[in-house]
């Protein structure tokens, strides 16, 4: 069954998770459903002790809290300042979730993931560590590798979800793919990036970094998850790539003419793709990629 074809029982759970979101009642049922679909691919059971790195406003955290049940717990780590984010800040979103029925199952931790892990070397091992759409926020592949190396010894399993840089043939997610590549090409020239797309790593690159870190890919654990039509990440990233400020930032931060030419070519490809799919409202979101890795003993 496609993730856009939600059964009544699934819809009820997605609606409940969405109603508890820090964005307010019924903020985005398709987004909640997408997070539930990701977690369904992972070995997260009732009573599990879970570490989530890069929790953001808690979209995946809520679904994880549902999965671990009343006897499990989620430590949710994010380095973002509590006044960061829109339409609600991280602090506001976390407070809203904490006040709800899932609150006792979650501990919010404001810290850099690697610093948090390094500061607690003797903490009990987690059953599962989760990085759900958070790797592109890391400042470099080197930092991802360093973090995965520590996770390999601190969690029995490491579950990763990230955008796949692929979509179904003829899918409107192509515009999303081009948009994030254009952003990534520009962001590397900034001394400090605050973009949603700071370090683009493909599934193949993630698997390579995980292998270097000592993590072992679990057989048959890779899968693609197609977001429902109400998941608008593709639209948001496309809006960012075509805005006038994007070109202004290219002129400000990119000094090499050849690199500048590549970025403008990618942006032109975004605009061409946008026209072909029929405008911004028709832009889709690329498939998500999930995998499970075994930690070291």
C-alpha positions in Angstrom: 0.0 0.0 0.0 1.3 3.5 -0.9 2.0 5.8 2.0 -0.4 8.2 0.5 -3.2 5.6 0.8 -3.7 5.7 4.5 -6.0 3.1 6.1 -8.5 4.1 8.7 -6.5 2.5 11.5 -3.3 4.2 10.4 -5.0 7.5 9.9 -6.3 7.4 13.5 -2.7 7.0 14.8 -1.3 9.7 12.5 -4.0 12.1 13.6 -3.3 11.4 17.2 0.4 12.0 16.8 -0.2 15.2 14.8 -2.6 16.5 17.4 0.2 16.2 20.0 2.7 18.1 17.8 4.4 21.3 18.9 2.8 22.9 15.9 -0.7 22.6 17.3 -3.7 20.3 16.8 -3.8 18.4 13.6 -0.8 20.3 12.2 0.2 17.8 9.6 -1.3 14.3 9.5 0.7 13.4 6.3 4.0 14.4 8.0 3.1 12.4 11.1 2.2 9.4 8.9 5.5 9.7 7.0 7.4 9.6 10.4 5.3 6.5 11.4 6.1 4.8 8.1 9.8 5.4 8.7 9.7 3.9 12.2 7.8 0.9 11.0 10.9 -0.1 9.1 13.0 -0.1 12.2 13.4 -2.6 15.1 12.0 -0.3 17.8 9.8 -2.2 20.3 7.9 -1.5 23.5 10.2 -0.8 26.4 13.2 0.2 24.2 15.7 2.9 25.3 16.2 5.2 22.3 18.6 8.0 21.5 17.5 10.4 18.8 20.1 12.8 17.4 18.8 15.9 15.7 15.3 15.8 17.0 14.3 19.3 15.8 10.8 20.2 16.9 10.0 16.6 17.7 8.2 15.3 14.6 10.0 11.9 14.8 10.3 12.0 18.5 6.6 11.7 19.0 6.4 8.7 16.8 9.3 7.1 18.6 7.6 7.8 22.0 4.5 6.0 20.6 6.7 3.0 19.6 8.5 2.6 22.9 5.3 2.7 24.9 4.9 3.6 28.6 7.9 1.4 29.7 10.4 2.9 27.1 12.1 6.2 26.8 13.5 8.6 24.2 16.5 10.9 24.8 16.0 13.5 22.1 19.1 15.6 21.4 19.3 18.7 19.2 22.0 21.5 19.1 19.6 24.2 17.9 18.9 27.2 20.2 15.5 27.0 21.8 14.4 30.1 20.0 15.2 28.6 16.6 12.5 27.4 14.2 9.2 28.3 12.7 6.2 28.5 12.9 7.1 27.5 16.5 10.5 27.5 18.0 12.2 24.4 19.3 11.5 25.4 22.9 7.8 26.0 22.3 7.4 22.8 20.4 9.2 20.8 23.1 7.1 22.4 25.8 3.9 21.6 24.0 4.9 17.9 23.5 6.1 17.6 27.1 2.7 18.8 28.4 0.9 16.0 26.5 0.6 12.3 27.3 3.9 11.5 25.6 5.8 14.0 27.7 7.0 11.5 30.4 8.5 9.3 27.8 10.8 12.0 26.4 13.9 13.8 27.7 14.9 16.9 25.7 18.6 17.6 25.6 20.0 20.8 24.0 23.6 19.8 22.9 25.8 19.0 20.0 25.3 15.2 19.4 29.0 14.4 19.5 29.5 16.6 22.6 26.6 14.9 24.3 28.0 11.4 23.6 31.5 12.3 24.6 30.3 13.9 27.9 28.5 10.6 28.9 31.0 7.8 28.0 29.8 5.5 30.8 26.1 5.9 30.2 24.2 2.6 29.6 24.1 1.5 26.0 21.0 2.4 24.0 18.9 -0.2 22.4 18.6 2.0 19.3 20.1 5.3 18.1 18.1 7.2 15.5 19.1 9.9 13.0 16.0 10.8 11.1 16.5 13.5 8.4 19.2 15.1 10.5 22.5 14.2 8.7 22.1 17.1 6.2 22.3 19.5 9.2 25.8 18.3 10.1 28.6 20.7 9.2 30.7 18.1 7.3 31.0 14.4 6.4 33.9 14.3 8.8 31.6 15.2 11.7 29.1 12.6 10.6 31.8 10.0 10.6 33.1 11.0 14.0 29.5 10.8 15.4 28.8 7.4 13.9 32.1 6.0 15.3 31.0 6.9 18.8 27.4 5.6 18.2 28.9 2.3 17.0 29.9 1.6 20.6 27.0 3.3 22.3 24.0 1.7 20.6 23.1 -1.8 19.7 21.5 -0.6 16.5 21.7 2.6 14.5 18.7 3.5 12.4 19.1 6.2 9.7 16.6 8.0 7.5 17.5 10.6 5.0 16.3 11.8 1.6 17.2 9.4 -1.1 18.1 11.8 -3.9 15.7 9.7 -6.0 12.0 9.5 -6.9 9.8 7.4 -9.1 10.2 7.9 -12.8 8.5 11.0 -13.9 7.8 12.0 -10.3 7.5 15.6 -9.3 10.2 15.0 -6.6 12.8 15.7 -9.2 12.4 19.4 -8.5 13.1 18.7 -4.9 16.3 16.9 -5.7 17.6 19.7 -7.9 16.7 22.3 -5.2 18.7 20.6 -2.5 21.7 20.1 -4.8 21.6 23.8 -5.7 21.5 24.8 -2.1 24.3 22.5 -1.1 26.5 23.8 -3.8 26.1 27.3 -2.5 26.1 26.6 1.2 29.7 25.1 1.1 31.0 28.6 0.4 29.5 30.1 3.6 31.7 30.3 6.6 28.7 29.3 8.7 25.6 27.7 7.3 22.2 27.7 9.0 20.4 26.1 6.0 18.3 22.9 6.1 20.9 21.6 3.6 24.4 22.0 4.9 26.0 18.7 4.0 24.4 16.5 1.3 25.2 12.9 1.7 23.6 10.2 -0.5 22.5 6.8 0.8 25.7 5.3 -0.8 27.9 7.9 1.0 26.1 7.3 4.3 26.7 3.5 4.0 30.4 4.2 3.3 30.7 6.5 6.3 28.9 3.9 8.5 31.3 1.2 7.3 34.3 3.3 8.1 32.8 3.9 11.6 32.6 0.2 12.3 28.8 -0.2 11.8 27.5 -3.2 9.8 24.5 -2.8 7.5 21.8 -5.2 8.5 20.7 -7.5 5.7 17.5 -6.5 3.9 17.1 -3.4 6.1 17.3 -0.8 3.3 14.0 0.6 2.0 12.5 3.6 0.2 9.5 5.3 1.8 7.4 7.5 -0.4 5.9 10.5 1.4 2.2 11.3 1.0 1.0 14.2 -1.0 0.7 16.4 2.1 4.4 16.2 2.9 5.7 19.5 1.5 9.5 19.4 2.1 10.0 19.4 -1.7 8.0 22.6 -2.0 9.8 24.3 0.9 13.2 23.6 -0.5 12.2 24.7 -4.0 10.8 28.0 -2.6 14.2 28.6 -1.0 16.2 27.9 -4.1 14.2 30.2 -6.5 13.9 33.2 -4.2 15.8 36.3 -5.0 17.9 36.1 -1.8 19.4 32.9 -3.1 21.1 34.7 -6.0 22.2 37.5 -3.7 23.9 35.0 -1.4 25.6 33.4 -4.4 27.1 36.7 -5.4 28.1 37.4 -1.8 29.7 34.1 -0.8 30.8 32.3 -4.0 34.1 33.8 -5.4 35.1 31.2 -7.9 33.4 31.9 -11.3 33.3 28.2 -12.3 31.6 27.2 -9.0 29.2 30.2 -9.4 28.4 28.9 -12.9 27.6 25.4 -11.6 25.3 26.9 -8.9 23.4 29.1 -11.4 23.0 26.1 -13.7 21.5 24.0 -11.0 19.2 26.9 -10.1 18.1 27.2 -13.7 17.4 23.5 -13.7 15.2 24.0 -10.7 13.2 26.7 -12.4 12.9 24.6 -15.6 11.7 21.6 -13.6 9.3 23.8 -11.7 7.7 24.9 -14.9 7.5 21.4 -16.3 5.7 20.0 -13.2 3.1 22.8 -13.3 4.2 25.3 -10.7 5.0 25.3 -7.0 1.9 23.6 -5.8 2.7 20.6 -8.0 6.2 20.1 -6.6 6.5 16.8 -4.8 8.9 15.4 -2.2 11.5 12.8 -3.1 11.5 9.4 -1.5 13.0 8.8 1.9 15.7 6.2 2.4 16.0 4.1 5.6 18.5 1.5 6.8 19.5 -0.3 10.0 23.1 -0.8 11.1 24.5 -3.0 13.9 26.8 -1.5 16.5 30.0 -3.1 17.7 30.0 -5.3 20.8 
